[in-house]
């Protein structure tokens, strides 16, 4: 009876130890292996580019933590993580957003060109108005002098022949100058009309741009959660990305979930729940590292097993 009890006790201890070791070993069993699965051709992404994107994202974790965390394998059966690129309405929305951004940029650039042309025309107008005012002032002075001289000679009974010829020549010059000044007034008025037309076009473009920005914000500018990808049951699915930088951030984020890491508070951290505040060129942020250590550090792993077994598993780590 005692032998049976001893055997049963030993068997229970072995089974319990095996159970808890399996649970302990499953937590952050590094390195995690990954491979590339399906790539929807509508992404226009080659297999080599998809593999490089995942490798670059994995390097963010490994370089920041100075650990061997992820490893690429070619066999799906050997991979802990299957990375898939799945095209759906999210990428269609991302593509539509990119097109609308391009249209906004065109309208904004055109508005800028019109405003620049407007300012240039205004500068030309101001210079011509200043020149006209100076020339008109000289004309008014000469005309006044001419009229005074003619009135003086008329009061004396007329100008001598040689003076009369000079007065006639001056009268002809003043008449020509008046015509030039009148033509310049007409040209200035035409320029003012052109400027007003440019101003109206500029205002219309600005109004159109503002309306489109408002529409864009209504349709697209919602807080962008990480709906571009997810991690479930050993699979990372990438659904959309606007460019390579965004793909990089999404992959770093989902690799974090593959490590059993949840979301963090810092909006600049890769594991923040919103996309947009991260620097694709930066390494992990303190919140990312703290979240990793909370799950994958030895003391965190030991916390997953009951106290009586912790010393044994700690000894196994040595």
Secondary structure, DSSP 8 states (H G I E B T S, - for coil): -HHHHHHHHHHHHHHHHHHHHHHHHHTT-SSEEEEEEEE-GGG---HHHHHHHHHHHHHHHHHHHTS--EEE-S-GGG-SEEEEE---HHHHHHHHHHHHHHHHHHHHHHHHHHHHHHHHHHHHHHHHHHHHHHHHHHHHHHHHHHHHHHHHHHHTTS--HHHHHHHHHHHHHHHHHHHHHHHHHHHHHHHHHHHHHHHHHHHHHHHHHHHHHHHHHHHT-S--BSTTEEEETTEEEE---SSHHHHHHHHHHHHHHHTT---BS-TTSTTBSBSSS--TTS---HHHHHHHHHHHSHHHHHTTS-HHHHHHHHHHH-
